[in-house]
Amino acid sequence: MASTKKSSPRVALVTGGNRGIGFEVCKALAAKGLSVVLGARNRELGDAAANVLGVKAVWLDVTHRSSVEAVMKAIGPVDVLVNNAGVYPAGTVLDAKGDAWRAAFETNFFGALSLCRAFVPAMMDRGYGRVVNVSSGYGSFAEGLDGPAPYSLSKALLNALTLKLSSEVRGDVKVNSACPGWVKTRMGGPGADVSAEDAADTIVWLATLPASGPSGGFFRRRKRIAW
């Protein structure tokens, strides 16, 4: 008699998942049948968002290695990693404060790097993984590195991480960056022209790519854009 045992759903970890783009990514991935883990720096807000979506919440501050290690122990390997947590400090190269530079790089780059180093090796061991780094056109050399200097340079480094890591992974493991556009969130403000739900679309698409899908690319509205 053929076995009727169902395979376990793939596990997705989304950082900064309690609001905005991250919340919509969690919602969409859960709707596709993935077992979603919503990472949030604020425990109360994370739990509240997870309760609305019916997913699991974990406290996760991507800037603290101990927090990342605690999440690894709590949830085990993941199949999909969405590095969505980010900050948007203001300032130019010459006038941005030291705290702005540290906040941008610790969260937007080193946070993503820490999560990749924590979870990607097991993806390669199991032969499957999807990593999506939520970046920005402000991090594109081709688009002029516009925007506040700490933010744009940290996102440029995140794009470089995407390209470098994609050349190092093996098996059906894909690493891509996504530019969600100017999004109506607390970060983007009410004047933005993209809804959080629409912004999540490209991220979710990259997070669920088939084996024939791309890796090592930068995408906006599901189309490859220049670094």
C-alpha positions as CSV (number, residue, x, y, z in Angstrom):
1,M,0.0,0.0,0.0
2,A,1.4,3.4,-0.9
3,S,2.2,5.7,1.9
4,T,-0.2,8.5,2.6
5,K,2.2,10.4,4.9
6,K,2.4,14.1,3.9
7,S,5.7,15.9,3.8
8,S,6.2,18.7,6.3
9,P,5.7,22.2,5.0
10,R,8.8,24.3,4.3
11,V,9.8,26.6,7.1
12,A,10.3,30.3,6.4
13,L,11.9,32.9,8.8
14,V,11.1,36.5,8.1
15,T,12.9,39.2,10.1
16,G,11.1,42.4,10.9
17,G,7.9,40.6,10.3
18,N,5.5,42.4,12.7
19,R,4.6,45.3,10.4
20,G,4.8,46.7,6.9
21,I,6.4,44.7,4.2
22,G,7.5,41.9,6.6
23,F,4.0,41.4,7.8
24,E,2.7,41.1,4.3
25,V,5.5,38.7,3.4
26,C,4.5,36.5,6.4
27,K,0.9,36.6,5.4
28,A,1.6,35.6,1.8
29,L,4.0,32.8,2.6
30,A,1.5,31.4,5.2
31,A,-1.2,31.5,2.5
32,K,1.1,29.4,0.3
33,G,1.3,26.8,2.9
34,L,4.7,27.5,4.4
35,S,5.3,27.3,8.1
36,V,6.1,30.9,8.9
37,V,8.3,32.1,11.8
38,L,7.8,35.8,12.3
39,G,10.9,37.5,13.8
40,A,10.4,40.7,15.7
41,R,12.6,42.9,17.9
42,N,9.6,43.9,20.0
43,R,8.2,40.8,21.7
44,E,4.7,42.3,22.3
45,L,4.3,43.6,18.7
46,G,5.7,40.3,17.3
47,D,3.2,38.2,19.3
48,A,0.3,40.4,18.3
49,A,1.1,40.3,14.6
50,A,1.7,36.5,14.7
51,N,-1.7,36.0,16.4
52,V,-3.4,37.9,13.6
53,L,-1.7,35.8,11.0
54,G,-1.8,32.5,12.8
55,V,1.9,32.0,12.6
56,K,4.8,31.5,15.1
57,A,6.6,34.5,16.6
58,V,10.1,34.7,17.9
59,W,12.0,37.5,19.5
60,L,14.9,38.4,17.2
61,D,17.2,41.3,17.3
62,V,19.4,40.8,14.2
63,T,22.1,43.0,15.7
64,H,22.8,40.6,18.6
65,R,24.5,37.3,17.9
66,S,23.0,35.8,21.1
67,S,19.5,36.6,19.8
68,V,20.3,34.9,16.5
69,E,21.7,31.8,18.3
70,A,18.6,31.6,20.5
71,V,16.4,31.6,17.5
72,M,18.5,28.9,15.8
73,K,18.0,26.7,18.9
74,A,14.3,27.4,19.1
75,I,13.3,26.8,15.5
76,G,16.0,24.6,14.0
77,P,16.8,24.7,10.3
78,V,14.8,26.9,7.9
79,D,14.1,26.5,4.2
80,V,13.5,30.1,3.5
81,L,15.2,33.1,5.0
82,V,13.9,36.6,4.3
83,N,16.2,39.3,5.6
84,N,13.7,42.1,5.8
85,A,14.6,43.9,9.0
86,G,16.0,47.3,8.3
87,V,16.5,50.9,9.4
88,Y,16.7,54.2,7.6
89,P,19.0,56.7,9.2
90,A,19.4,60.1,7.7
91,G,22.5,62.1,6.7
92,T,25.2,62.6,4.1
93,V,28.6,61.0,4.0
94,L,30.1,64.1,5.7
95,D,27.3,65.0,8.2
96,A,25.7,61.7,9.3
97,K,26.3,60.9,12.9
98,G,28.3,57.9,14.1
99,D,25.2,56.3,15.5
100,A,23.5,56.6,12.1
101,W,26.3,54.7,10.4
102,R,26.4,52.0,13.1
103,A,22.7,51.5,13.1
104,A,22.5,51.2,9.3
105,F,25.4,48.8,9.0
106,E,24.6,46.7,12.1
107,T,21.0,46.1,11.0
108,N,21.0,46.3,7.2
109,F,24.2,44.5,6.5
110,F,25.7,42.7,9.5
111,G,22.2,41.5,10.7
112,A,21.6,39.9,7.3
113,L,25.1,38.5,7.3
114,S,24.6,37.0,10.7
115,L,21.4,35.3,9.7
116,C,22.9,33.9,6.5
117,R,25.9,32.5,8.4
118,A,23.5,30.9,10.9
119,F,21.0,29.3,8.5
120,V,22.5,28.9,5.0
121,P,25.0,26.0,5.8
122,A,22.1,23.8,6.8
123,M,20.3,24.7,3.6
124,M,23.2,23.5,1.6
125,D,23.4,20.3,3.7
126,R,19.8,19.6,3.0
127,G,20.1,20.6,-0.7
128,Y,17.4,23.3,-0.7
129,G,17.1,26.9,0.4
130,R,15.9,30.3,-0.6
131,V,17.5,33.5,0.7
132,V,15.9,36.9,-0.1
133,N,17.7,40.1,1.0
134,V,15.3,43.0,1.1
135,S,17.4,45.8,-0.4
136,S,16.7,49.1,-2.2
137,G,17.3,50.9,-5.4
138,Y,19.2,53.3,-3.2
139,G,21.8,50.6,-2.9
140,S,22.3,50.3,-6.6
141,F,25.4,51.8,-8.2
142,A,23.5,51.8,-11.5
143,E,20.8,54.0,-10.0
144,G,23.3,56.4,-8.4
145,L,23.3,55.4,-4.7
146,D,20.6,58.0,-4.0
147,G,19.1,58.5,-0.6
148,P,20.7,59.0,2.8
149,A,24.3,57.9,2.8
150,P,24.2,55.4,5.7
151,Y,21.2,53.7,4.3
152,S,22.3,53.6,0.6
153,L,25.8,52.4,1.4
154,S,24.6,49.7,3.8
155,K,22.2,48.4,1.1
156,A,24.9,48.5,-1.5
157,L,26.9,46.2,0.8
158,L,23.8,44.0,1.3
159,N,23.7,43.7,-2.5
160,A,27.3,42.7,-2.6
161,L,26.6,40.1,0.0
162,T,23.9,38.7,-2.1
163,L,26.1,38.4,-5.1
164,K,29.0,36.9,-3.2
165,L,26.9,34.4,-1.3
166,S,25.1,33.2,-4.4
167,S,28.5,32.2,-5.8
168,E,29.4,30.2,-2.7
169,V,26.2,28.1,-2.2
170,R,25.6,24.7,-3.6
171,G,22.6,22.5,-4.4
172,D,19.2,24.0,-4.9
173,V,20.0,27.1,-2.8
174,K,19.2,30.5,-4.3
175,V,20.2,33.9,-3.0
176,N,18.6,37.1,-4.4
177,S,18.0,40.7,-3.5
178,A,14.7,42.5,-3.9
179,C,13.9,46.2,-4.3
180,P,10.3,46.7,-3.0
181,G,10.2,50.3,-4.2
182,W,8.9,53.3,-2.3
183,V,6.4,51.7,0.0
184,K,3.6,53.1,2.2
185,T,5.0,52.0,5.5
186,R,6.2,53.8,8.7
187,M,9.6,54.0,7.0
188,G,8.4,55.0,3.5
189,G,5.7,57.4,4.7
190,P,2.1,58.1,3.5
191,G,3.3,59.7,0.2
192,A,4.8,56.5,-1.1
193,D,3.3,54.9,-4.3
194,V,3.5,51.2,-3.5
195,S,1.4,49.3,-1.0
196,A,3.1,46.9,1.4
197,E,1.1,44.1,-0.1
198,D,2.4,44.9,-3.6
199,A,5.9,45.4,-2.3
200,A,5.8,41.9,-0.8
201,D,5.0,40.2,-4.1
202,T,8.5,40.1,-5.5
203,I,10.0,39.0,-2.2
204,V,7.5,36.1,-1.9
205,W,8.1,35.2,-5.6
206,L,11.9,35.0,-4.9
207,A,11.2,33.1,-1.6
208,T,9.3,30.3,-3.5
209,L,11.3,30.1,-6.7
210,P,11.4,26.7,-8.5
211,A,14.7,24.9,-9.1
212,S,14.8,26.6,-12.5
213,G,14.6,30.1,-11.0
214,P,17.4,32.7,-10.9
215,S,20.0,33.2,-8.3
216,G,22.4,36.0,-7.6
217,G,20.1,38.7,-9.0
218,F,18.5,42.0,-8.0
219,F,14.8,42.3,-8.7
220,R,12.0,44.9,-8.7
221,R,8.5,43.9,-9.7
222,R,9.8,40.4,-10.6
223,K,12.2,41.9,-13.2
224,R,16.0,41.9,-12.9
225,I,17.5,45.3,-12.3
226,A,21.1,46.5,-12.4
227,W,23.4,46.5,-9.4
